[in-house]
Amino acid sequence: MSSNMQSIQQSNYSDIYHLLYAHDKLSKQDIADELGLSLPTVSTNLQKLINQQLVMKNGQLKSLIGRRATAYSIDPNVGLSIGVELYRTNATIAIINLRNDILALHTVNIPFANDTEYCEVLSQQLLQLIRNKGLSLNQITGAGIGIQGLISNDGTTVLYGKILGGTGMKTSDFSQYLPFPVTFYHDADCVAVAEFAGTPTDGIFLSINEHIGTAIIINGQVLKSTSGRDGTMEHITLNAVDGPVCYCGRRGCIETYCSLSSLLQPNETLASFFSDLHQKKKAVVKRFETYLDYLADAIYNLHMFIDTPLIIAGELTKYLNETIYDASRSGSRNAPFSQKMKNTCALGKSATTPLQLALLFPPLTIC
């Protein structure tokens, strides 16, 4: 009987916190009505949450009749998450609170290296940022580090990181210098979670940047496997015989036809490419038509084995619109791309940022 009562009390405590987490502000009466609890039970648990600095009084709620009720809300800074995105020449750090407010966003200009010195320097830069923002290490619940590569199912090891040379890197390389948990994430998985938030729970994510990144969302979660090779559809081959050589060692992967590296020439930028495209320079228009042909083939192939909504994100989406589709579409193979975009695809809302990594790392657990 005693254990059952303790379980109920703990459940009430947890339910009240999670209800406040889902709302901006609530009164005691709001909480009681929503959870079907008595006001004394709500008051007792609110006081416990306040004593533990998880909940705070936050002004008063508006009322047209009588006395305004005291408003309660979570303390958004009691648990903070850190996201770090590793690039070839720099690393970007984001710190967010429980309300996903960005408390810090900072870029560190250090070239990537798979060695102890790099991990120590980056860790020290992260700790310095926390101090500079006046934050406490006790507030930090964990850090997510995003990298271009396949990650072990437990998030501790880079299984394959050919692009940056990160193969074999472990979270312990960083955590030996940091007083909080560290988890690795495949960078494409991070943005997929952000892109599909509030949209259909199943889908394909295709990020088009310097390299291609893909992920599969099933029931609102990124598809994961023990091998870390889940969702790496950028290595489906369009021409395995004499296609371009991919960094993975195979020929003709989607990566070699649909990445920005495959579209742009040396020293060419996306901005200059699309400027030339708008001026209808023949060579550029032809190159883009060929690119769209291959992108159409890639989208078609992805939908052949998983027929779910597909979101295209990344740097390319800044320049894609119906005008470009219509202006560039001259061959029959481009038509499926345009139709596929209208029927099953959507342009994403964000590019890869460490903010998504911070969002992936659960900032606080109230049992």
C-alpha positions as CSV (number, residue, x, y, z in Angstrom):
1,M,0.0,0.0,0.0
2,S,2.8,2.4,0.9
3,S,4.7,1.7,-2.3
4,N,1.5,2.3,-4.3
5,M,1.0,5.7,-2.6
6,Q,4.6,6.7,-3.3
7,S,4.1,5.7,-6.9
8,I,1.0,7.9,-7.2
9,Q,2.7,10.8,-5.5
10,Q,5.7,10.5,-7.9
11,S,3.3,10.3,-10.8
12,N,1.5,13.5,-9.8
13,Y,4.8,15.3,-9.4
14,S,6.0,14.2,-12.8
15,D,2.6,14.9,-14.5
16,I,2.5,18.5,-13.1
17,Y,6.0,19.2,-14.4
18,H,5.4,17.8,-17.8
19,L,2.1,19.7,-18.1
20,L,4.0,22.9,-17.3
21,Y,6.7,22.0,-19.8
22,A,4.0,21.7,-22.5
23,H,2.6,25.2,-21.7
24,D,4.0,28.7,-21.2
25,K,2.2,29.5,-18.0
26,L,-0.6,27.8,-15.9
27,S,-2.4,28.6,-12.7
28,K,-3.0,26.0,-9.9
29,Q,-6.6,25.7,-11.0
30,D,-5.5,25.1,-14.6
31,I,-3.3,22.3,-13.5
32,A,-5.9,20.8,-11.2
33,D,-8.5,20.9,-14.0
34,E,-6.2,19.5,-16.6
35,L,-4.9,16.6,-14.5
36,G,-8.0,15.9,-12.4
37,L,-6.2,16.6,-9.2
38,S,-7.2,18.4,-6.0
39,L,-5.9,21.9,-5.3
40,P,-4.0,20.7,-2.2
41,T,-2.3,18.0,-4.2
42,V,-1.3,20.5,-6.8
43,S,0.0,23.0,-4.2
44,T,2.1,20.4,-2.4
45,N,3.8,19.2,-5.6
46,L,4.3,22.7,-7.0
47,Q,6.1,23.6,-3.8
48,K,8.3,20.6,-4.2
49,L,9.1,21.6,-7.7
50,I,9.8,25.2,-6.7
51,N,12.1,24.0,-3.9
52,Q,14.1,22.0,-6.4
53,Q,14.2,25.0,-8.7
54,L,12.5,23.2,-11.5
55,V,9.4,25.4,-11.4
56,M,9.0,29.1,-10.6
57,K,6.3,31.7,-10.1
58,N,6.0,33.7,-13.2
59,G,3.7,36.7,-12.7
60,Q,0.0,36.6,-12.9
61,L,-2.5,35.4,-15.5
62,K,-4.9,37.8,-17.2
63,S,-8.4,37.7,-15.8
64,L,-11.6,39.6,-16.6
65,I,-13.2,38.7,-13.4
66,G,-11.9,38.9,-9.9
67,R,-8.4,38.4,-8.6
68,R,-5.7,37.4,-11.1
69,A,-4.2,33.9,-10.4
70,T,-0.5,33.4,-9.8
71,A,1.2,31.9,-12.9
72,Y,3.6,29.0,-12.7
73,S,6.1,27.9,-15.4
74,I,9.2,25.7,-15.6
75,D,12.6,27.3,-15.0
76,P,13.9,27.1,-18.6
77,N,17.5,27.4,-17.5
78,V,17.6,24.6,-15.0
79,G,18.8,22.2,-17.8
80,L,20.8,23.3,-20.8
81,S,21.9,21.4,-23.9
82,I,24.9,21.9,-26.1
83,G,25.2,21.2,-29.8
84,V,28.5,21.1,-31.6
85,E,28.8,20.8,-35.4
86,L,32.2,19.7,-36.7
87,Y,33.3,21.1,-40.1
88,R,36.6,20.8,-42.0
89,T,37.9,24.3,-41.0
90,N,35.8,25.2,-37.9
91,A,33.3,24.0,-35.3
92,T,30.0,25.8,-34.3
93,I,28.6,25.6,-30.8
94,A,25.0,26.3,-29.7
95,I,23.7,26.3,-26.1
96,I,19.9,26.2,-25.6
97,N,17.6,26.0,-22.6
98,L,14.4,23.9,-22.0
99,R,12.4,26.4,-24.1
100,N,14.8,26.0,-27.0
101,D,15.9,29.6,-26.5
102,I,19.4,30.1,-27.9
103,L,21.7,31.3,-25.1
104,A,24.9,31.1,-27.1
105,L,25.9,30.5,-30.7
106,H,29.6,30.6,-31.4
107,T,32.0,29.5,-34.2
108,V,35.5,28.3,-33.3
109,N,38.0,28.5,-36.2
110,I,40.1,25.3,-35.7
111,P,40.7,22.8,-38.5
112,F,39.3,19.3,-37.8
113,A,41.8,16.7,-36.8
114,N,41.2,13.2,-35.4
115,D,43.6,13.5,-32.5
116,T,43.8,14.3,-28.8
117,E,45.0,17.9,-29.3
118,Y,41.9,18.8,-31.4
119,C,39.5,17.3,-28.9
120,E,41.2,19.1,-26.0
121,V,41.3,22.5,-27.7
122,L,37.7,22.3,-28.8
123,S,36.6,21.2,-25.3
124,Q,38.4,24.1,-23.7
125,Q,36.7,26.5,-26.1
126,L,33.4,25.0,-25.2
127,L,34.0,25.4,-21.5
128,Q,35.2,29.0,-22.0
129,L,32.0,29.8,-23.8
130,I,30.0,28.5,-20.9
131,R,32.0,30.7,-18.5
132,N,31.7,33.7,-20.7
133,K,28.0,33.4,-20.8
134,G,27.8,33.3,-17.0
135,L,26.4,29.7,-17.0
136,S,27.1,27.0,-14.5
137,L,28.5,23.5,-15.5
138,N,25.8,22.1,-13.2
139,Q,23.2,23.4,-15.7
140,I,24.6,21.4,-18.6
141,T,22.9,18.1,-19.0
142,G,24.9,16.9,-22.1
143,A,26.4,17.7,-25.4
144,G,25.6,16.4,-28.9
145,I,28.4,16.4,-31.5
146,G,27.4,16.2,-35.1
147,I,29.8,14.9,-37.7
148,Q,29.7,13.8,-41.3
149,G,29.9,10.0,-40.8
150,L,28.3,6.8,-39.7
151,I,27.8,6.6,-35.9
152,S,27.6,3.6,-33.7
153,N,24.1,2.8,-32.3
154,D,25.1,3.9,-28.8
155,G,26.4,7.3,-30.1
156,T,29.9,6.7,-28.8
157,T,32.0,6.0,-32.0
158,V,32.4,7.3,-35.5
159,L,32.3,4.0,-37.5
160,Y,33.0,5.6,-40.9
161,G,34.0,9.2,-41.4
162,K,35.7,9.4,-44.7
163,I,34.7,13.0,-45.5
164,L,36.5,14.6,-42.5
165,G,38.8,11.7,-41.6
166,G,36.9,11.1,-38.4
167,T,36.8,7.3,-38.5
168,G,37.4,5.8,-35.1
169,M,36.9,9.0,-33.1
170,K,35.2,8.3,-29.8
171,T,33.1,10.5,-27.4
172,S,35.6,9.7,-24.7
173,D,38.1,11.7,-26.7
174,F,36.0,14.7,-25.7
175,S,34.4,13.6,-22.4
176,Q,37.8,13.3,-20.7
177,Y,37.9,17.1,-20.8
178,L,34.2,17.7,-20.2
179,P,32.2,17.2,-17.0
180,F,29.0,16.1,-18.7
181,P,27.9,13.4,-21.2
182,V,28.8,13.6,-24.8
183,T,27.0,11.8,-27.7
184,F,27.8,11.6,-31.4
185,Y,25.1,12.1,-34.1
186,H,25.2,11.7,-37.8
187,D,24.7,15.3,-39.0
188,A,21.9,14.3,-41.4
189,D,19.9,12.7,-38.6
190,C,20.0,16.0,-36.6
191,V,18.4,18.1,-39.3
192,A,15.9,15.4,-40.2
193,V,14.5,15.5,-36.7
194,A,14.1,19.3,-37.0
195,E,12.7,19.2,-40.5
196,F,10.0,16.6,-39.7
197,A,9.0,18.2,-36.4
198,G,5.2,18.9,-36.7
199,T,5.0,17.2,-40.1
200,P,4.0,13.6,-41.0
201,T,5.7,11.1,-38.7
202,D,7.1,9.0,-41.6
203,G,9.3,10.4,-44.3
204,I,12.6,10.6,-46.2
205,F,15.0,13.5,-45.6
206,L,17.4,14.5,-48.4
207,S,19.9,17.3,-47.5
208,I,21.8,18.8,-50.5
209,N,25.0,20.6,-49.5
210,E,28.6,20.1,-50.4
211,H,27.8,16.4,-49.8
212,I,24.5,14.6,-49.7
213,G,22.9,13.6,-46.4
214,T,19.9,11.3,-46.0
215,A,17.8,9.9,-43.2
216,I,14.6,7.9,-42.8
217,I,12.0,8.9,-40.2
218,I,9.6,6.2,-39.0
219,N,6.9,6.9,-36.4
220,G,8.6,10.2,-35.6
221,Q,12.0,8.7,-34.9
222,V,15.2,8.4,-37.0
223,L,15.6,4.9,-38.2
224,K,18.6,3.4,-36.4
225,S,20.5,0.1,-36.8
226,T,23.3,-1.5,-34.9
227,S,25.7,-1.1,-37.9
228,G,25.1,2.7,-38.1
229,R,24.4,2.3,-41.9
230,D,20.7,3.2,-41.5
231,G,19.3,5.7,-44.0
232,T,22.6,6.3,-45.9
233,M,20.7,6.4,-49.2
234,E,23.3,8.8,-50.7
235,H,25.2,5.7,-51.6
236,I,22.5,4.1,-53.7
237,T,24.1,3.8,-57.1
238,L,22.8,5.4,-60.3
239,N,25.6,4.0,-62.4
240,A,27.8,1.5,-60.7
241,V,29.8,0.6,-63.8
242,D,31.4,3.8,-65.1
243,G,29.9,6.5,-62.9
244,P,32.1,9.0,-61.0
245,V,34.1,7.6,-58.1
246,C,32.5,8.3,-54.8
247,Y,34.5,9.0,-51.6
248,C,33.1,5.7,-50.3
249,G,35.1,3.9,-53.0
250,R,32.2,2.8,-55.2
251,R,31.2,4.4,-58.5
252,G,28.0,6.3,-59.5
253,C,26.5,6.9,-56.0
254,I,23.7,9.5,-55.7
255,E,26.4,11.6,-53.9
256,T,28.4,11.9,-57.1
257,Y,25.5,13.1,-59.1
258,C,23.3,15.2,-56.8
259,S,25.7,16.9,-54.3
260,L,26.7,20.5,-54.7
261,S,30.2,19.1,-55.3
262,S,28.9,17.4,-58.4
263,L,27.0,20.5,-59.6
264,L,29.5,23.3,-59.1
265,Q,32.9,23.7,-60.9
266,P,36.1,24.6,-59.0
267,N,35.9,28.1,-57.4
268,E,32.2,28.4,-58.4
269,T,29.6,29.3,-55.7
270,L,25.9,28.6,-55.6
271,A,25.2,32.3,-55.9
272,S,27.3,32.7,-59.0
273,F,25.9,29.5,-60.5
274,F,22.3,30.7,-60.1
275,S,23.2,34.2,-61.3
276,D,24.5,32.6,-64.5
277,L,21.4,30.4,-64.7
278,H,19.1,33.4,-64.5
279,Q,21.1,35.0,-67.3
280,K,20.4,31.8,-69.3
281,K,24.0,31.1,-70.1
282,K,23.7,28.0,-72.2
283,A,26.4,25.9,-70.6
284,V,25.1,26.6,-67.1
285,V,21.4,25.8,-68.2
286,K,22.5,22.5,-69.7
287,R,24.5,21.6,-66.7
288,F,21.5,22.3,-64.4
289,E,19.2,20.3,-66.7
290,T,21.5,17.3,-66.4
291,Y,21.7,17.8,-62.6
292,L,17.9,17.9,-62.3
293,D,17.7,14.7,-64.4
294,Y,19.9,12.9,-62.0
295,L,18.0,14.4,-59.0
296,A,14.8,13.2,-60.5
297,D,16.2,9.7,-60.8
298,A,17.4,9.8,-57.2
299,I,14.0,10.9,-55.9
300,Y,12.3,8.3,-58.0
301,N,14.5,5.5,-56.6
302,L,14.0,6.7,-53.0
303,H,10.2,6.5,-53.5
304,M,10.4,3.1,-55.0
305,F,11.4,1.4,-51.8
306,I,9.8,3.8,-49.2
307,D,6.8,5.7,-50.5
308,T,6.6,8.4,-47.9
309,P,6.8,12.2,-48.0
310,L,10.2,13.5,-48.9
311,I,11.8,16.7,-47.7
312,I,14.7,18.3,-49.6
313,A,16.8,20.6,-47.4
314,G,20.3,22.1,-47.4
315,E,22.0,25.0,-49.2
316,L,20.4,24.2,-52.5
317,T,16.8,24.9,-51.2
318,K,17.6,28.6,-50.9
319,Y,17.6,28.8,-54.7
320,L,15.0,26.3,-55.7
321,N,11.5,27.5,-56.8
322,E,8.9,26.7,-59.5
323,T,10.4,29.4,-61.8
324,I,13.7,27.6,-61.9
325,Y,12.0,24.3,-62.5
326,D,10.0,25.7,-65.4
327,A,12.9,27.6,-66.9
328,S,15.3,24.7,-66.6
329,R,12.9,21.9,-67.7
330,S,13.4,21.1,-71.4
331,G,13.9,17.3,-71.5
332,S,11.4,14.6,-70.8
333,R,13.4,13.3,-67.8
334,N,12.9,16.6,-66.0
335,A,9.1,16.3,-66.0
336,P,9.0,13.5,-63.4
337,F,11.2,15.7,-61.1
338,S,8.8,18.6,-61.3
339,Q,5.7,16.4,-60.8
340,K,7.4,14.5,-58.0
341,M,8.2,17.8,-56.3
342,K,4.6,18.9,-56.5
343,N,3.1,15.6,-55.4
344,T,5.4,14.1,-52.8
345,C,8.2,16.5,-52.0
346,A,8.6,19.7,-50.0
347,L,11.5,22.1,-49.5
348,G,13.0,22.0,-46.0
349,K,13.0,24.9,-43.6
350,S,16.5,24.7,-42.1
351,A,20.1,23.9,-42.9
352,T,22.4,21.8,-40.7
353,T,23.1,23.8,-37.5
354,P,24.3,22.8,-34.0
355,L,20.9,24.0,-32.8
356,Q,19.4,20.8,-34.0
357,L,22.0,18.8,-32.2
358,A,21.2,20.5,-29.0
359,L,17.5,19.8,-29.6
360,L,18.3,16.1,-30.1
361,F,20.0,15.8,-26.7
362,P,17.3,15.4,-24.0
363,P,18.0,18.3,-21.6
364,L,16.1,17.1,-18.5
365,T,14.3,14.0,-17.3
366,I,11.7,14.2,-14.6
367,C,10.7,10.7,-13.6
